[in-house]
């Protein structure tokens, strides 16, 4: 998944979260808290694994 898409989706979740806080609507706040959390995890995993080389079995 492209990193820019992950960043855009995480930023969108943050903006919707603050909009939900502004309205005082938990039906907007709660799902976007999860979206922000999973977005941050996805970005961290991207940077952890972006330079990993594939394992080729059968080579010595």
Buried (B, 14 or more C-beta within 10 A) or exposed (E): EEEEEBBEBBEBBBEBBEEBEEEEEEEBBEBBBEBBEBBBEBBEEBEEEEEEEEEEEEEE
